[in-house]
Structure formats: structure tokens, C-alpha cells
Amino acid sequence: DKLSDYDVMSHAMYPAVFDEFMERQEEYGKLSYLDTRTFLTGMKVGQELAVHLEKGKHLILKLISIGESDGGVVNIQFELNGQPRSAHVKDKRDGVKETARLRALKGVTGSIGAAMPGVVLETRVKKGDTVKKGDPLVLMSAMKMETLLTSPCDGVVKQVVVTAGDQLDGGDLCVEIDEAL
């Protein structure tokens, strides 16, 4: 978006605050549609909120329920213009720290990563196992299809960093193989 004179003056007077504001706006989008009280405290169950996006575009939101925290994720149910909806959101109050997964190293044959985002169904090797090129390592479910990660080389399994149920992004490290046989 185009910076206004107001933005330039805000940056000149409060550069750190303005930079933080712009980062938040980049991450969450434009927040000026929310009133200050809702922005600061969030919605309460049963509360209805009218959001005016632009002339002729209005949304009516009603918070129906907030589920219990399950591993740092909460299911919320709401109505959007009278239609029931649900969403999963991170619960920052839960105290569950999100940890970044290790990434497979590009150009290293023994560093095997997930080919695409998916869920680990089964690990078929453990640390210390001897594997041959083509042996099955990890079974994943990605886009409603099962995908089998296989060994790209002969070697010994140095570490298995995933377990059944893990949600992975493409490129996340699954297994490391020591090629020195």
C-alpha cells in the first residue's frame, strides 16, 4: 500500500513503534475495522460485532463458543452474517511454546525431509537401523494420499526426528542417515 503523509510523520516521530505497527499490519492485515475495545479485549461469547469493510460491504460476526485449549490450539465457533462457521486458532494464553522444526539440508543425501505438507502416519526405522537405498523410512498422509519416504542411499539411521501424528511442512527433517558404511 501507499504510505500517507501521516505514515511518514509517524515514522519520523516514533520509528520503532511505526515499524512494529507495519510488521503487525503485514502479519494480520488491516485492523482498523475493529473498534478499540474489541481489539484490546477480544470478543465475549454471545457478543455481536458489526464490521464495515467499505461502502456496501458489512459483516456481522457473533461469537458462539470458545472450546478448550488442546495443545495450544482452540476451536472457536461463530456466525458470519448468520451462517455458522468454526476456526482453529493459536491459544497464546496456554503457555505452549511453538518450536521450529529442523529442516532437511539441501544437497546432503542422508538428510531426508518431507516432500510436501502432511501428517506422519508411521515411522518404519529407528536410530541405529541399517538401511539400503529404497528402503521405507516414514509413511505420511498428504492431501488425502499416503506417501512413503524412502532411503536415498545405503547407510545407518543417525536419527529419526518424527513420530506418528506429527504435522509437517514440506522440507521438514524426518530422518538422518549416515552414509559412511
Secondary structure, 3 states (H helix, E strand, C coil): CCCCHHHHHHHHHCHHHHHHHHHHHHHHCCCCCCCHHHHHHCCCCCCEEEEEEECCEEEEEEEEEECCCECCEEEEEEEECCEEEEEEEECCCCCCCCCCCCECCCCCCCEEECCCCEEEEEECCCCCCEECCCCEEEEEEECCEEEEEECCCCEEEEEECCCCCCEECCCEEEEEEECCC
